[in-house]
Amino acid sequence: MQAFQAMHAKGCKPDSIVYNAIIDTLWDTGVSWPQRHAAVLFRRASSAGLLRRAAHSAPGYLELCLHTLTAGVAVLSTYTWLADLRSALSRLCAPSYAGFECAL
Protein backbone atom coordinates (compact mmCIF):
# COMPACT_ATOMS: atom_id res chain seq x y z
CA MET A 1 0.00 0.00 0.00
CA GLN A 2 2.92 2.35 0.62
CA ALA A 3 4.05 2.04 -2.99
CA PHE A 4 0.48 2.68 -4.17
CA GLN A 5 0.21 5.77 -1.99
CA ALA A 6 3.63 6.95 -3.19
CA MET A 7 2.42 6.62 -6.79
CA HIS A 8 -0.51 8.89 -6.01
CA ALA A 9 1.71 11.36 -4.15
CA LYS A 10 3.98 11.65 -7.19
CA GLY A 11 1.04 12.16 -9.54
CA CYS A 12 1.20 8.72 -11.16
CA LYS A 13 -2.11 7.23 -12.22
CA PRO A 14 -2.36 3.49 -11.55
CA ASP A 15 -3.83 1.34 -14.31
CA SER A 16 -6.00 -1.78 -14.17
CA ILE A 17 -3.00 -4.06 -13.59
CA VAL A 18 -2.00 -2.15 -10.46
CA TYR A 19 -5.57 -2.05 -9.16
CA ASN A 20 -6.04 -5.79 -9.81
CA ALA A 21 -2.83 -6.64 -7.96
CA ILE A 22 -3.64 -4.46 -4.95
CA ILE A 23 -7.27 -5.53 -4.73
CA ASP A 24 -6.28 -9.21 -4.92
CA THR A 25 -3.58 -8.80 -2.30
CA LEU A 26 -5.93 -7.02 0.10
CA TRP A 27 -8.76 -9.48 -0.51
CA ASP A 28 -6.56 -12.54 -0.05
CA THR A 29 -5.63 -11.51 3.49
CA GLY A 30 -8.98 -12.82 4.71
CA VAL A 31 -9.06 -9.95 7.22
CA SER A 32 -12.09 -7.65 7.21
CA TRP A 33 -10.43 -4.21 7.23
CA PRO A 34 -8.12 -4.90 4.23
CA GLN A 35 -11.08 -6.44 2.43
CA ARG A 36 -13.12 -3.28 3.08
CA HIS A 37 -10.24 -1.28 1.64
CA ALA A 38 -10.20 -3.61 -1.38
CA ALA A 39 -13.92 -2.90 -1.86
CA VAL A 40 -13.30 0.86 -1.75
CA LEU A 41 -10.49 0.55 -4.29
CA PHE A 42 -12.68 -1.68 -6.46
CA ARG A 43 -15.49 0.91 -6.52
CA ARG A 44 -13.01 3.71 -7.23
CA ALA A 45 -11.33 1.85 -10.10
CA SER A 46 -14.68 0.73 -11.51
CA SER A 47 -16.06 4.26 -11.41
CA ALA A 48 -12.95 5.52 -13.20
CA GLY A 49 -13.41 2.87 -15.91
CA LEU A 50 -10.16 1.12 -15.01
CA LEU A 51 -11.74 -2.26 -14.33
CA ARG A 52 -13.73 -4.19 -16.89
CA ARG A 53 -17.47 -4.37 -16.27
CA ALA A 54 -18.42 -7.92 -15.45
CA ALA A 55 -22.18 -7.37 -15.32
CA HIS A 56 -24.29 -6.98 -18.42
CA SER A 57 -28.04 -6.66 -18.64
CA ALA A 58 -30.87 -6.16 -21.05
CA PRO A 59 -34.61 -6.57 -20.60
CA GLY A 60 -35.12 -10.12 -19.39
CA TYR A 61 -31.38 -10.85 -19.38
CA LEU A 62 -28.71 -10.68 -16.70
CA GLU A 63 -25.14 -11.88 -17.06
CA LEU A 64 -22.13 -11.80 -14.78
CA CYS A 65 -18.98 -12.76 -16.69
CA LEU A 66 -16.07 -13.43 -14.32
CA HIS A 67 -13.73 -15.67 -16.29
CA THR A 68 -11.26 -12.92 -17.23
CA LEU A 69 -11.03 -11.42 -13.74
CA THR A 70 -8.61 -12.09 -10.92
CA ALA A 71 -10.05 -13.86 -7.87
CA GLY A 72 -10.39 -10.81 -5.61
CA VAL A 73 -11.88 -8.65 -8.35
CA ALA A 74 -14.29 -11.48 -9.29
CA VAL A 75 -15.52 -11.76 -5.69
CA LEU A 76 -16.02 -8.00 -5.43
CA SER A 77 -17.70 -7.91 -8.85
CA THR A 78 -20.14 -10.56 -7.66
CA TYR A 79 -20.76 -8.75 -4.39
CA THR A 80 -21.38 -5.36 -6.00
CA TRP A 81 -23.54 -6.94 -8.72
CA LEU A 82 -25.73 -8.60 -6.08
CA ALA A 83 -25.90 -5.39 -4.03
CA ASP A 84 -26.88 -3.36 -7.12
CA LEU A 85 -29.46 -6.01 -8.07
CA ARG A 86 -30.93 -5.92 -4.57
CA SER A 87 -31.13 -2.14 -4.71
CA ALA A 88 -32.84 -2.21 -8.11
CA LEU A 89 -35.34 -4.81 -6.92
CA SER A 90 -36.14 -2.83 -3.79
CA ARG A 91 -36.85 0.23 -5.97
CA LEU A 92 -39.10 -1.80 -8.29
CA CYS A 93 -40.95 -3.49 -5.45
CA ALA A 94 -42.22 -0.46 -3.58
CA PRO A 95 -42.23 -0.59 0.24
CA SER A 96 -46.02 -0.12 0.17
CA TYR A 97 -46.21 -3.71 -1.04
CA ALA A 98 -44.31 -5.07 1.97
CA GLY A 99 -45.28 -8.64 2.67
CA PHE A 100 -46.26 -9.33 -0.94
CA GLU A 101 -44.15 -11.03 -3.55
CA CYS A 102 -42.79 -8.85 -6.29
CA ALA A 103 -43.40 -10.52 -9.65
CA LEU A 104 -41.14 -9.06 -12.32
N, C-alpha and C positions, 0 to 999 in steps of 0.2 A: 504494500500500500504506500510505502514511503516513496518508491520510485514513481508510482502513479501520481501521487501528490506533487512530486518534484516536476513531473512533466507539465502538469497544469500551471505550476508556479512559473515555469519558464515559457509559458505560452504555447506549448505543444498541444496538439489536438489528437487524442488517442483514436485509433480506428477500431473496426469491429474485432480484429485479432486481439488487440490489447484488452478490450472489454470482455471478450469471450474467456480469455485466460484468467482475468481477475475474478470474474463472476464464478467461473468453475472452481477456482482456488478457494474463494470464500464459501461457496456452497458445500464443497467437499469436506469442510471442517466438521460439519455435523453439529456445530454450536449455533444457538439461536441468534446471537447478536451479529456475527459475521454473515449469517444467512439473511438477516434483515438488511444489512448493508448491500449484499448481493442483489436483493430485490430492488433497492433504491437505484443502484447502478443500472440494473436491467431496465427499469422504467425510463431512466434518463437516456440511456443509449437507444432504446426503442423510440422514444419521442424525437430524438435527433435523427432518426432514420439510419442509425449505424448498425442495427441488428435486423436481420431479415424477418419479415412478418411470417409467423407460422400459421396463423389463423386466417381462413378465407371463408366468406359466406356469400350466399345469394338466397333469394326467396326459396325456402324449403330445402336448403343445403348448408351444411356446416362441415368444415374440414379443419383439422389440426395436423399439419405436416411437420413432423419432428425429425425425420431421418437425416437431415443435413446439419443438425444442431449439436453442440456439445452437451454433455449430460446436465450440467448445471443450468444452462440456458434453456434446455428442453423442459426441465422441471419447472422453471419459472415461467416459461411460455404456457405450459399447461395450467399452472396456478392462475396466472393473469387472465387466460382465456376463460377459465371457469368462473372467476370473479366477475369478469365483464358480462358473461352469459347470465349469471345470477342477477346482476344489476339490470340488464335488459329485460329479463323475465319479470322482475319485481315492478318495473315501470309499466310493462304490458298488462300485468295482472294487478289492477288497482287495489289498494288497501281496502277499499269499500267492499270488496268481494272476499274478505278474509274468511277462511273456513270453507271456501268453495274451490273446486279444482279449476285451474286455468287451462282451457282447451285451446291450443294454438293451431 
